[in-house]
Amino acid sequence: YRAEPVVTDREYDALEDELRLLAPDDPVLKLVGAPVPPDSMLTKATHRIPMGSQSKVNSIEEFKTWHEKSAHAALHGSLKGDGASAAAYYEDGHLTQCISRGDGSVGEDITANALKFQGLPAYVADGDRAFNGAVRIEVILTVADWGIVDPARSKNPRNAGAGIMGRKNGHQSELLTAFAFDLDEQGREFPTESSKTDRLAELGFGVIRHQLCTTTEEAIAFYEQVVTQRDSLPIWIDGVVLKV
C-alpha cells in the first residue's frame, strides 16, 4: 500500500538518533524525503528550489539550548501538520505546476490533482498584479474528510491522504486540503516568518494555525497548549514547528 510506514515515527526517530551517535557521517542522515519509486505512474519533475528538511528536538531542554544558541528572541510557532509536502509554482497568477517533495530535488508532478485541493487557489493575484512565485504546502486529509474517505478509519489520514495525492485518476483529490507554510514571491522579500504567513493568507492560501512567541517561555507554553488539544484538533499533527 502506498505510503504505508514500516515502523512508527517514534521508532524511526530512535533509530535515526542511534545512527547519528554511532556514525554521524553516514550518508543516510543526509537524505531528505524519499526518492520517487521507479514504478511510479506519475511523471517525475525537478524542483526549482530544493525542498530541505527541518531540525528536530525531542525535549524542552533541547529546545531551550537551541533557542539560546540562535540568538533570536521572537519565534513563529505553528502546528506541524502530519501530511505530505509539495511545492506549487505560479506564473502570471496561474498554478502551472505542483510537485510532491520526493527526495527534495525530484518529485512527482501532481498538478492535475493539486488543482482540486482545498486551500490552494488555481489563480492568485494582488489586485491587478498577478502572483509569480513558489509556495510550499503540506497536503493533509483532515479528520472530517478522512471519515468520508474511510468511514471505518482503518488507515490513518496521513497514509490515506498520500495515496490520494498520488492517484493517476485524481479520484477524491478534492477532499485534500493544502496548508501553505513557505513562500518565495518574485520581487518581494520578507523580514520575518510571520510576515510571510500573513502574505500567504492575504493572497488566499490556506495557512495552518500559528502564533507569534516573543520569548522561550511563550514558545514552550504554545507547545504545551497544543499537546493538551492534540486529540481534538481538526487535523493530525506530529509536533509543532518553531522558526526564528
Secondary structure, DSSP 4 states (H G I P E B T S, - for coil): -TT--SS-HHHHHHHHHHHHHH-TT-GGGG--S-PPPTT-SSPEEE-SS---------SHHHHHHHHHHHT---EEEEEEESSEEEEEEEETTEEEEEEE-TTSSEEEB-HHHHTT-BT--SB-EETTEE--EEEEEEEE--HHHHHHH-TT--S-HHHHHHHHHT-TT-TTGGG-EEEEEEEEETT---SSHHHHHHHHHHTT--B--EEEE-SHHHHHHHHHHHHHHGGGSSS-EEEEEEE-
